[in-house]
């Protein structure tokens, strides 16, 4: 773990299980940093940063990784924008060069900006045609009505129609600076050689003053809110319910993860018993704890059979919750759910790509690159009364 003079935080881990290397570059910018009129700008900037740089023509960028049999991608979310490449170890210096170019030298050709506007608006319309996506978007805007998380990552249509090339480039230059980034490298590598490449490619990129981070109030629900939405594409009635949760790596998050699974996971869970076995209202139910840097949310989702009245679904939800409250947490069920989490814990950490992801996420949101390596121990220690 090192910090360059320009503020770039660097994490390097040797993983010699395969002749591969993975690079991740994380920027602390996402939809929470956007203002009305510019929602979706972070996601649009991510798209533009695959369009070539001063030293890499746009038609050559993809080939640099593919000639080494590699994988590359990027994504934008609420709290971060992330780019990644994984390829054979002899491509490591090329992967680092690409990320340095992406940080300092992207072009933002006006014609590329306009053509990408069409792509992103089409992506937005595609999401609106999916009932689950539309329902989640409306629920999020309602649950986080006075919070930076209220905007969808893709943005609102009116903003995407009016944003300019200067808006995009200004956002890029404001947030794509080394002191707002974490570079993570994991794989079959030599640490000293890797440090030398990183200094060569990133060391001269200047740091910049960052805008102050938002300090939103905690999400507190003072009253229940209900939102009904009619959609011609929804052939089956869907119900989503949400409650305020806790932020990423909060001590209570592990109990909430277990609670969500105990409610709906497996044939002995109360929601399966009520909705599937007894009342035959739905083929399945699901629940999860969604968490991000500033807040979290516990979400319950039910897709009922055609023709089922939503009032009947609400009544069954109350029945399932009362059963859970009355019966508590059976020890065998708690052991089963913990075992399932343990299986996924190890499966999700089996590649150099996933190891690099874990390092970056733990460092950015917990301030400790090794924090999430103990996630399983923390979850296994949660007791039934805590749930």
N, C-alpha and C positions, 0 to 999 in steps of 0.2 A: 504494500500500500504506500503510495507516494502522492504528493501534490506538486505539480510543476510550478515554476515561478509565476506563470500566468493564471494560476488558479485551477487548472485542469486536475481533477482527482483521478488517479490511475490505480486500478486493482489488477494484479496479475496472479494467476494460479496455474501451477504445473499439473497437468492431468495426462498421464502417459499410457492410458488404456487403449488408445488408438492413435494413428498418425494424423490427427486432425487438430485444428485450432479454430476457436470461435471468438469473434470480436463483437462487442456490444457498445454502442455509444448512446447514452441516455441524456436527455435534456430536460431540465425541470421547467417544462412549459406544456400546457395542455388547455383544454377548454375552460378550466377554472380561471385562467389568466385573461380571458377575452371579455370585451365590453360590448354592450348593446350596439348593434351596427356592424360589428366585426365577429360575430359568432361563426365558428367553423374555420377561422383563419389558420389555426395551428394545423388542422388536418390538411388544408389546402397547401400550406407551406411544405408539409411532409411530402405531398405528391410532387411539388416542384423540385424538391431536392433529389429527385431521380432523373432530372432532365439534362444532366451534363454540367460541367464546371469549366473554369478557365483552362485547366490542363487536362481535362478528360472530355472529349467530344461525346455528345449524348448517345450516339450510336455505338460507342465503345464501352460505355460503363458496364452494361450487363455482361459483355463478353469477358471482361477482366476476371470475374468470379467464375463464370461458367467454364472457362478453359481449364480450371482446376477441379471441375466436377462439383462446384460449390453451390450453396444455397444462400440467398440473401432476401431481406425483407425489411419492412418498417411498419410502425403503427403509431397512432395517436390516441391518447385517452384523456381522462380528466386532468391528471397530475403530470403526465410526462409524454414526451415524444421519443421514440426509440428506433434505432437502426441496428441491424445485425447482419453479419456474414459468418458462415461456417464453411470451411473448405480444407483441403489437405494442408499440412503444416508449411509446405514450401510456398504457399500463397499468403502467409501472414503479413509480410511487408507490403504486399499489394492491398490487402484489406485495410491496413492502417493508413495507407496513402489515400484510399478512397474516403475514409471517414474524415481525414484532415481536410481534404478538398471540399467535402460536404459542409464542414464547419465554416470554412473561410471563403470559398470561391464559387458558390452557385450563381447561375446567370440570370434567371428570371426574364427570359426573352418574352416580350409582350404577347407574341403570337402563341407561345406555349401556355401562358397564363390564361388566355381566352379559350383555347381548346380544352384546357383542364377544367375550366368553369363548367363546360357542358358535361364532362365526365362526372364531376362531383354532384351536380344537380340531378343527373340520371341516377347516381348511387342513392341520393336522398329519396327520390321517387320510388326506387326499388324497395327501400326500407319501409316507406309509407304503405306499400302494398302488402306488407307482411303484418298480420294482426298482432303478433307477439311484439315485434319491434315498435309498432305504433303505440301499443298499450304501455310498454315500458317507458317510452319517451314521454308520454303524457303523465304517467305516474311520477316519474323523476321530476318533471317540471312542477308538479303539484307538491311533492314531498319536500323539495328543496327550493320553495318559492322565493325565499329571501337569502339565498346562499349561492356561492359561485358554481355549485354543481348543477344548477337548474338548467343550463344550456345543454342541448345534445352536442356531442363531439363533432358531428358532421355539420352543425350549424342550422340556423333557420333560413328558409328559402329566400326571404326578402333581403337578407344580408349577403347571401351568395350571389344574388343577382346584381348587386350594386358595388361590391368590393372591387378595388382597383389593383393594378400591378404594384403601385407604390405602397398600398396597404400591406400587401403580401411581403414585399421586400423589406419594408420597415419592421414588420414583425420578425422576419428572419434575422435581420441585423441586430435587433434588440435582445433576442434570446439565444441566438446561436453563437455563444461566446464561450471560451474555455472555462471561465469561472462559474458557468451555469451548467456544466457537463460533467459526467462521470464516464470514463473509458474503462471497459472491463475486457480483459483478454484471458482466456483459459484454453489449455490444450497441451499438446506435445511440443513444448517450446523450451527455449533457453531464456531465462529471465533477463540476464544481462544484455543479450542481443535484442530482446524485445524492448527493453528500456532505451536502448540506443536508437532504435527505429522511432519510438514514440517521441523522443526528444527531437529527433531530426525533423519529423513531419509536423508535430504540434507545437514545439517549443517557441516558435517565433510568432504564433498567432496571438495578437494582443488581447488582453482582458478588457472588460468594459464595465461601467457602472450598471448595476441591475435595478430595475424598478422594484419598489417595495412589494413584498409578498402579501397577498390578501390575508386579513385576520378576521374571518367570519365568526359570528356568534355560533354557539352550539345549536344543533338542530333539535328543537323542542316542539313536540306536537301538543298544542293546547286543547285541541278538539279533534274528533274523528272527521275525516273528509271522505266523501264518496264521489267517484267520477264514473259516469256511464257513457259508453261510446258505441254508437251504431256503425257497423262496418259491413259493406256488401260482400267483402271477401271472406269474412269470418263465418264459416259454415257451422262452427261449434261454439257454444257459449264459453267464454274464458273469464276467469276471475283471478286477479292478482291482488294480494293484500301485502302491505308493507308497514314496518314499524322502525323507528329510529334504532340504529345499531351503534357500533363503536368504530373508531378509526383503525387503520392498519396497525397491527402489532400491539393493540391495547390488550391488557391482561385478560379482559373479559371476552376477547374474540374467540378464544378456544372453547369456552363453554357455549358460546352462541353457535359455533360450527357444529358441535355435538348436538345441541338442541334441535337445529334444523334437520339433521339426519335422523334423530330419534323420532321426530314427528311424522316423517313421510317415507323413510327408507326401509324397505323390507315388509314382508307380509304380516309381521306382528306389530307394526307401527300403528298408532291410533288412526291416522288419516287413511291408511290402506284398509284397515278393518271397516271403517265407516263408509268410505266412498266406493271401495271396490267390492268388498265381500258382502256387506250387509245391505246397503241402500242401492248399490249398483248405479251410481250417478256418474262415475268417471272411470276411465281405464287406468289412470294413475294420477298421483299428485307429487309435487316436489317442493322443497324449501331449501333455502341457502342463505348464508350470511355474506353479503356483499360489502367489501370494505375498501376504502381509499385513504389518502393521506389525512384529510380533514374531517371525514365523517364515514358512517357506515349505515347499512340498512339490512334488516331481516325481511326476506321476501318469501311469500307462499304463493304457489301457482297451481291452478286447477283448470283443466280443460274438460268440461263435462260432455256427456253424450248429447247429440242433437235433440232439441226439444225440451231439454231440462230447464226448468224455471230457476232464475238466479236466486230468488228468495229461498228456494229449497236448498240450493248450494250453500247459502249463508247459514241456514239452520244446521246443516250437516257440519259446517266448520265449527260452530259453537259446540255441537255434540262431541266432536273429536277433541277439542281443547279441554272440555270438562272431563273427558275420559283420561286425558294425559294428567290433568291436575289431580284427579282422584287416585289414579294408580301409581303416579310417580314414575321413577326411572328404574325398571327392572335391571338388576345387576348383569344378567346374561345379555340383555340388549345393549347395555353400555359397553360391555366387553366386545360384542360383535361389531358395533359401530367404530370403536377405537381400532380394532383389527383392520377394518376396511380402510380407515384413514392411513394406517401404517403401510398397507400395501401400496396405496397411491403415493405416499410420501417417498418411498424408495424408487418407485417406477418413474416419478417425475424428476429424479435426480440422477438418471442413468447415463446421460450424455454430456459432452463438453458444452453443448449449447445450453442445456438446462442448468449446469453448474455455473456458467457465466451469468445467466439470468438471475439466479439466486443471489450471487454475490452483489450484483448491481442493486437489486430490489432491497436487500437487507441494508446495504450501505445508505441508500437514499432515504428510505422511510424509517429505519431504526437507528441509523448512525453507526452501525456496526456490520461490516461485511459478513461476519460469521453468525449473525443473530438467528437467522431462520434455520440454520443447521440443527438447532435445538428445538425446533417447532414440535417435533413428535414427542419429545420428553415433556414439553409443557402441556400438550394435549392429553397425554396419558396420565398426567397427574391430576386432571380435573375430576372432581368427585360428583356423585349424583346430586347432593344438595346444592352444589354450585350450579349445575344445569337447571 
